[in-house]
Amino acid sequence: MRVERRLRNIVASGAAAVHDFAIVSPAGFGSLLRMNTVRANPFTDHPASVGETYLAHLRNAAGFGFQMVVAGLACLVHALLPFLFVRTGSDCIGRLHERMHARRRRAESGH
């Protein structure tokens, strides 16, 4: 009960910065006394891991999302009217898959 109350206070506390994360080792998972605090920036860590700035990642991810939404709508229309948008969804998936792998290859090669 005491650990639960501390955990609830930490989670509910507005004093902790958004980018502070708690990492507990598996051996000491039940004890908050063994907790280490690590500083991380969730807004830049992932974009940097794929070789992009935050804004470049925002642009790319939003572009992917928009194309997926449009293709999803085409798939819904296709479900009702199977003679329309026959290849739209699968073509979009193929293009996005190739684009994502090309970006991954560029990030891995350092370009």
N, C-alpha and C positions, 0 to 999 in steps of 0.2 A: 504494500500500500504506500509506503514512504517513497519508494522509487517511482511509482506511478505518479504521485503528486508532484515530485520534482520534474519528471518528464513533461507532465501537463503544463507546469509553470514555464519550462523552457520553451515549449512549443507555443504557448499563448503569449509569451513575453514579447512586447514590442521593442525591447531594448536590443535584441540581437539583430545584427545587420542581415539583409537579405542574402548576402553571399557567404555567410558562415554556415558550415555544415559540420555535423557531429559524426565522427567515425568511431565505431566501437569494434574492438577485435572480437572475433567469434568466441574466444575463450571467456571474455569478460562482458559478453553481450548484456547480461542481466544487470550489470552494475554501472551506474552512471559515474562512479568514482574513477573508473578506468578509461573514461572517455577522453579522446584527444580532439582538439578543435583544429580544423584545417581551413585556411583561407583559400577560396576559389572564386572565380568570376564566371558564373554560368553564361553570361552574355558573350564572352569572348573565348572561353576554353574550347568549346566544340568548333566554332568557326575556324579557329587557329589550327585545330587538329586536321581540318580538311583543306588548309592552305588559303583561307579567306579571311577578310576583315569582317566585322559584324555587319556592315552595310552591304558588302558583296554577298554575304550569306543570306541576308534578309531578301535581297533582290532575287537571288537564285531560288531560295526556298519558296518565296511568294509566287514566282513564276511557275515552279513545279505544281504548287497547290492550285493555282488558277487553272492550269491545263488539266489537272486531275478533276476539278469540279466540272469544267466544261465537258470533258470526256464522260464523266459520270452522268451528267444530264443527258448526253447523247445516248448512253446505255439505257437510261430509263425510258427515253422515247423509243429506242429500239425494242425494248421489252414489250411495249404496247403495239408498235407498228414495225414488225420484224424486217420489212423491206427498206426501212430507213436506217441510216448510220450503221450499215452492216459491218464495216471494219474500223470505225472511228475509235472505239475503245481500245481494241487490240493494237491499232497503229500508234495511238498515244502512249500506251504502255511501252511499246517497243522503242519509241523515240526517247522517252524519259529514262528508260533503262540504259540505253546507249549513252545518253548525255551524262547520267550519273557515273557510269563506269569510266567515261573519258575524264571527268573531273577527278575521280579517285586516282586514275593513273597519273594525271598531272600532279596531284598533291603528293603522291608517293615518289615521283621522280624529282620533286623539288622545284618545278616550274610553275 
